[in-house]
């Protein structure tokens, strides 16, 4: 195989030409490497955003939609329980009302967000974009903690005994306190859920209409016309985030 030897350099102009060719080659190589790197991170960011979009649209979003939609219904149930306790109804009737109070208890997932942060995709996304993505996710931990505390608090709605007869004074006080705490939890869950849904909309995400219709129909079969589609009127995500950051530990609610 014939090997072509480089031509000898006869003058300074030819020297500059050779240097220029070398520099141009290096720049082309660096540019190609940077282009490949940029395309790699663009794909990683797109993948991370798509995962968050699916998680919020199909998991956390429908849960938030549900809690905002049934807020009034749960309030009505608590009103009924409170009236029964204060009216001295038989403990068996009150126990039945307490048994029927079953707000949904769910996990509020943020796996896609945590994966995006761990993959360093965040460092390749603009600060404004990351703030927008973070808003719904920052509310999920307090929603989950309050939801779990709310489920535990339902135990306090139960009479000490299920035999017939009036409640004791201690039972009445305990159950009325539980009603007040559960009412506060219901309002917090609904408010933070509406803010979460608004956070989704800022990321151009919405719970699918057929999913919304299924949720509304299912809970209307259970609760009736008090189930309404959530409204964003008066919802300020910044205020909700501030309230969530300063919220009391949800495990104790208002105790």
ROKOLKOL-900159 format. One record per residue (C-alpha): residue number from 1; chain; z, x, y. Coordinates in nm, 3 decimals. Last residue first. Layout:
! ROKOLKOL-900159
- resi | chain | pz | px | py
- NUM | A | Z | X | Y;
...
//
This chain:
! ROKOLKOL-900159
- resi | chain | pz | px | py
- 255 | A | 6.828 | -5.446 | 1.806;
- 254 | A | 6.500 | -5.506 | 1.985;
- 253 | A | 6.251 | -5.377 | 1.725;
- 252 | A | 6.464 | -5.159 | 1.493;
- 251 | A | 6.191 | -4.996 | 1.289;
- 250 | A | 5.956 | -5.022 | 1.586;
- 249 | A | 6.124 | -4.741 | 1.773;
- 248 | A | 6.125 | -4.863 | 2.132;
- 247 | A | 5.789 | -4.857 | 2.308;
- 246 | A | 5.724 | -4.602 | 2.581;
- 245 | A | 5.398 | -4.466 | 2.440;
- 244 | A | 5.289 | -4.818 | 2.341;
- 243 | A | 5.355 | -4.950 | 2.689;
- 242 | A | 5.152 | -4.668 | 2.844;
- 241 | A | 4.870 | -4.728 | 2.596;
- 240 | A | 4.878 | -5.100 | 2.677;
- 239 | A | 4.870 | -5.029 | 3.049;
- 238 | A | 4.568 | -4.801 | 3.007;
- 237 | A | 4.399 | -5.052 | 2.777;
- 236 | A | 4.416 | -5.321 | 3.049;
- 235 | A | 4.376 | -5.672 | 2.909;
- 234 | A | 4.366 | -5.944 | 3.175;
- 233 | A | 4.096 | -6.142 | 2.995;
- 232 | A | 4.006 | -5.967 | 2.670;
- 231 | A | 4.004 | -6.294 | 2.472;
- 230 | A | 4.062 | -6.319 | 2.099;
- 229 | A | 3.891 | -6.602 | 1.905;
- 228 | A | 4.136 | -6.886 | 1.852;
- 227 | A | 4.361 | -6.999 | 1.567;
- 226 | A | 4.584 | -7.281 | 1.702;
- 225 | A | 4.330 | -7.526 | 1.555;
- 224 | A | 4.479 | -7.519 | 1.207;
- 223 | A | 4.717 | -7.270 | 1.045;
- 222 | A | 4.589 | -7.216 | 0.690;
- 221 | A | 4.236 | -7.350 | 0.696;
- 220 | A | 4.214 | -7.217 | 1.050;
- 219 | A | 4.309 | -6.875 | 0.907;
- 218 | A | 4.011 | -6.864 | 0.674;
- 217 | A | 3.765 | -7.007 | 0.924;
- 216 | A | 3.863 | -6.759 | 1.195;
- 215 | A | 3.846 | -6.460 | 0.961;
- 214 | A | 3.509 | -6.566 | 0.811;
- 213 | A | 3.361 | -6.629 | 1.156;
- 212 | A | 3.475 | -6.288 | 1.279;
- 211 | A | 3.327 | -6.124 | 0.970;
- 210 | A | 2.997 | -6.304 | 1.025;
- 209 | A | 3.003 | -6.189 | 1.385;
- 208 | A | 3.057 | -5.825 | 1.291;
- 207 | A | 3.364 | -5.673 | 1.455;
- 206 | A | 3.239 | -5.490 | 1.760;
- 205 | A | 3.163 | -5.127 | 1.844;
- 204 | A | 2.994 | -5.000 | 2.161;
- 203 | A | 3.264 | -4.734 | 2.207;
- 202 | A | 3.406 | -4.927 | 2.504;
- 201 | A | 3.390 | -5.234 | 2.277;
- 200 | A | 3.620 | -5.064 | 2.027;
- 199 | A | 3.873 | -4.991 | 2.300;
- 198 | A | 3.861 | -5.360 | 2.393;
- 197 | A | 3.939 | -5.445 | 2.032;
- 196 | A | 4.232 | -5.202 | 2.038;
- 195 | A | 4.359 | -5.356 | 2.364;
- 194 | A | 4.345 | -5.700 | 2.200;
- 193 | A | 4.537 | -5.564 | 1.901;
- 192 | A | 4.796 | -5.403 | 2.129;
- 191 | A | 4.863 | -5.739 | 2.290;
- 190 | A | 4.869 | -5.931 | 1.961;
- 189 | A | 5.101 | -5.685 | 1.787;
- 188 | A | 5.333 | -5.673 | 2.087;
- 187 | A | 5.346 | -6.053 | 2.110;
- 186 | A | 5.421 | -6.086 | 1.739;
- 185 | A | 5.687 | -5.815 | 1.757;
- 184 | A | 5.862 | -5.995 | 2.044;
- 183 | A | 5.859 | -6.322 | 1.850;
- 182 | A | 5.989 | -6.141 | 1.543;
- 181 | A | 6.279 | -6.002 | 1.744;
- 180 | A | 6.369 | -6.344 | 1.887;
- 179 | A | 6.341 | -6.513 | 1.546;
- 178 | A | 6.563 | -6.244 | 1.392;
- 177 | A | 6.830 | -6.309 | 1.655;
- 176 | A | 6.810 | -6.680 | 1.574;
- 175 | A | 6.849 | -6.601 | 1.205;
- 174 | A | 7.157 | -6.385 | 1.253;
- 173 | A | 7.327 | -6.630 | 1.488;
- 172 | A | 7.259 | -6.924 | 1.258;
- 171 | A | 7.380 | -6.737 | 0.952;
- 170 | A | 7.704 | -6.639 | 1.128;
- 169 | A | 7.764 | -7.000 | 1.235;
- 168 | A | 7.719 | -7.117 | 0.878;
- 167 | A | 7.404 | -7.300 | 0.785;
- 166 | A | 7.429 | -7.663 | 0.678;
- 165 | A | 7.410 | -7.779 | 0.319;
- 164 | A | 7.188 | -7.722 | 0.020;
- 163 | A | 7.195 | -7.410 | -0.191;
- 162 | A | 6.964 | -7.133 | -0.081;
- 161 | A | 7.236 | -6.885 | 0.010;
- 160 | A | 7.252 | -6.614 | 0.277;
- 159 | A | 6.979 | -6.793 | 0.471;
- 158 | A | 6.652 | -6.602 | 0.512;
- 157 | A | 6.515 | -6.510 | 0.853;
- 156 | A | 6.674 | -6.164 | 0.833;
- 155 | A | 6.436 | -6.077 | 0.549;
- 154 | A | 6.145 | -6.134 | 0.789;
- 153 | A | 6.259 | -5.824 | 0.977;
- 152 | A | 6.114 | -5.600 | 0.706;
- 151 | A | 5.764 | -5.740 | 0.764;
- 150 | A | 5.805 | -5.699 | 1.140;
- 149 | A | 5.915 | -5.340 | 1.094;
- 148 | A | 5.598 | -5.269 | 0.894;
- 147 | A | 5.377 | -5.432 | 1.157;
- 146 | A | 5.558 | -5.249 | 1.437;
- 145 | A | 5.499 | -4.913 | 1.268;
- 144 | A | 5.134 | -4.993 | 1.192;
- 143 | A | 5.058 | -5.115 | 1.544;
- 142 | A | 5.243 | -4.817 | 1.693;
- 141 | A | 5.032 | -4.577 | 1.488;
- 140 | A | 4.704 | -4.762 | 1.565;
- 139 | A | 4.728 | -4.759 | 1.945;
- 138 | A | 4.610 | -4.401 | 1.996;
- 137 | A | 4.308 | -4.472 | 1.776;
- 136 | A | 4.172 | -4.740 | 2.007;
- 135 | A | 4.186 | -4.506 | 2.308;
- 134 | A | 4.085 | -4.181 | 2.135;
- 133 | A | 3.712 | -4.250 | 2.120;
- 132 | A | 3.692 | -4.297 | 2.498;
- 131 | A | 3.899 | -3.984 | 2.557;
- 130 | A | 3.670 | -3.791 | 2.320;
- 129 | A | 3.362 | -3.903 | 2.510;
- 128 | A | 3.509 | -3.804 | 2.844;
- 127 | A | 3.601 | -3.458 | 2.709;
- 126 | A | 3.246 | -3.399 | 2.589;
- 125 | A | 3.195 | -3.339 | 2.217;
- 124 | A | 3.156 | -2.999 | 2.051;
- 123 | A | 3.529 | -2.925 | 2.060;
- 122 | A | 3.592 | -3.265 | 1.899;
- 121 | A | 3.378 | -3.174 | 1.598;
- 120 | A | 3.645 | -2.918 | 1.511;
- 119 | A | 3.652 | -3.048 | 1.153;
- 118 | A | 4.026 | -3.123 | 1.179;
- 117 | A | 3.976 | -3.347 | 1.484;
- 116 | A | 3.695 | -3.543 | 1.320;
- 115 | A | 3.894 | -3.572 | 0.997;
- 114 | A | 4.193 | -3.710 | 1.185;
- 113 | A | 3.972 | -3.968 | 1.354;
- 112 | A | 3.806 | -4.069 | 1.025;
- 111 | A | 4.146 | -4.105 | 0.858;
- 110 | A | 4.285 | -4.333 | 1.129;
- 109 | A | 4.387 | -4.634 | 0.921;
- 108 | A | 4.612 | -4.921 | 1.022;
- 107 | A | 4.777 | -5.028 | 0.697;
- 106 | A | 4.829 | -5.402 | 0.674;
- 105 | A | 5.100 | -5.667 | 0.680;
- 104 | A | 4.966 | -6.011 | 0.767;
- 103 | A | 5.221 | -6.247 | 0.925;
- 102 | A | 5.410 | -6.444 | 0.659;
- 101 | A | 5.630 | -6.723 | 0.799;
- 100 | A | 5.607 | -6.977 | 0.517;
- 99 | A | 5.919 | -6.842 | 0.348;
- 98 | A | 6.115 | -6.896 | 0.671;
- 97 | A | 6.009 | -7.262 | 0.683;
- 96 | A | 6.114 | -7.309 | 0.319;
- 95 | A | 6.449 | -7.138 | 0.388;
- 94 | A | 6.505 | -7.376 | 0.679;
- 93 | A | 6.448 | -7.677 | 0.456;
- 92 | A | 6.687 | -7.534 | 0.197;
- 91 | A | 6.942 | -7.455 | 0.470;
- 90 | A | 6.963 | -7.820 | 0.572;
- 89 | A | 6.887 | -7.878 | 0.940;
- 88 | A | 7.145 | -7.797 | 1.207;
- 87 | A | 6.920 | -7.858 | 1.508;
- 86 | A | 6.954 | -7.498 | 1.629;
- 85 | A | 6.828 | -7.367 | 1.296;
- 84 | A | 6.546 | -7.622 | 1.271;
- 83 | A | 6.442 | -7.567 | 1.634;
- 82 | A | 6.431 | -7.190 | 1.581;
- 81 | A | 6.223 | -7.225 | 1.266;
- 80 | A | 5.977 | -7.457 | 1.441;
- 79 | A | 5.947 | -7.226 | 1.742;
- 78 | A | 5.889 | -6.933 | 1.504;
- 77 | A | 5.605 | -7.124 | 1.340;
- 76 | A | 5.454 | -7.207 | 1.679;
- 75 | A | 5.471 | -6.839 | 1.781;
- 74 | A | 5.290 | -6.745 | 1.460;
- 73 | A | 5.015 | -6.992 | 1.544;
- 72 | A | 4.986 | -6.865 | 1.903;
- 71 | A | 4.936 | -6.505 | 1.787;
- 70 | A | 4.683 | -6.599 | 1.517;
- 69 | A | 4.362 | -6.471 | 1.682;
- 68 | A | 4.512 | -6.150 | 1.823;
- 67 | A | 4.646 | -6.052 | 1.483;
- 66 | A | 4.317 | -6.133 | 1.308;
- 65 | A | 4.095 | -5.944 | 1.554;
- 64 | A | 4.322 | -5.639 | 1.522;
- 63 | A | 4.285 | -5.650 | 1.143;
- 62 | A | 3.909 | -5.701 | 1.173;
- 61 | A | 3.886 | -5.394 | 1.400;
- 60 | A | 4.105 | -5.166 | 1.188;
- 59 | A | 3.885 | -5.189 | 0.880;
- 58 | A | 3.514 | -5.269 | 0.917;
- 57 | A | 3.436 | -5.184 | 1.280;
- 56 | A | 3.703 | -4.919 | 1.336;
- 55 | A | 3.644 | -4.732 | 1.010;
- 54 | A | 3.264 | -4.769 | 1.034;
- 53 | A | 3.253 | -4.634 | 1.391;
- 52 | A | 3.493 | -4.353 | 1.306;
- 51 | A | 3.268 | -4.241 | 1.017;
- 50 | A | 2.959 | -4.265 | 1.238;
- 49 | A | 3.128 | -4.060 | 1.507;
- 48 | A | 3.214 | -3.784 | 1.258;
- 47 | A | 2.861 | -3.778 | 1.113;
- 46 | A | 2.705 | -3.767 | 1.460;
- 45 | A | 2.940 | -3.483 | 1.559;
- 44 | A | 2.851 | -3.288 | 1.243;
- 43 | A | 2.476 | -3.345 | 1.296;
- 42 | A | 2.500 | -3.225 | 1.656;
- 41 | A | 2.707 | -2.933 | 1.532;
- 40 | A | 2.432 | -2.818 | 1.294;
- 39 | A | 2.156 | -2.880 | 1.549;
- 38 | A | 2.342 | -2.663 | 1.800;
- 37 | A | 2.390 | -2.387 | 1.542;
- 36 | A | 2.021 | -2.396 | 1.445;
- 35 | A | 1.924 | -2.378 | 1.812;
- 34 | A | 2.169 | -2.093 | 1.872;
- 33 | A | 2.019 | -1.898 | 1.582;
- 32 | A | 1.664 | -1.962 | 1.706;
- 31 | A | 1.761 | -1.846 | 2.054;
- 30 | A | 1.920 | -1.534 | 1.916;
- 29 | A | 1.609 | -1.451 | 1.712;
- 28 | A | 1.379 | -1.519 | 2.007;
- 27 | A | 1.597 | -1.304 | 2.231;
- 26 | A | 1.591 | -1.018 | 1.980;
- 25 | A | 1.214 | -1.037 | 1.948;
- 24 | A | 1.174 | -1.044 | 2.325;
- 23 | A | 1.397 | -0.737 | 2.356;
- 22 | A | 1.191 | -0.548 | 2.097;
- 21 | A | 0.861 | -0.644 | 2.257;
- 20 | A | 0.994 | -0.549 | 2.598;
- 19 | A | 1.107 | -0.210 | 2.471;
- 18 | A | 0.759 | -0.142 | 2.333;
- 17 | A | 0.595 | -0.246 | 2.658;
- 16 | A | 0.839 | -0.038 | 2.862;
- 15 | A | 0.748 | 0.270 | 2.656;
- 14 | A | 0.376 | 0.197 | 2.697;
- 13 | A | 0.426 | 0.194 | 3.073;
- 12 | A | 0.627 | 0.517 | 3.059;
- 11 | A | 0.344 | 0.710 | 2.901;
- 10 | A | 0.194 | 0.833 | 2.574;
- 9 | A | 0.406 | 0.646 | 2.321;
- 8 | A | 0.291 | 0.728 | 1.970;
- 7 | A | 0.154 | 0.438 | 1.772;
- 6 | A | 0.385 | 0.312 | 1.503;
- 5 | A | 0.280 | 0.410 | 1.152;
- 4 | A | 0.085 | 0.159 | 0.955;
- 3 | A | 0.178 | 0.170 | 0.590;
- 2 | A | -0.100 | 0.138 | 0.334;
- 1 | A | 0.000 | 0.000 | 0.000;
//
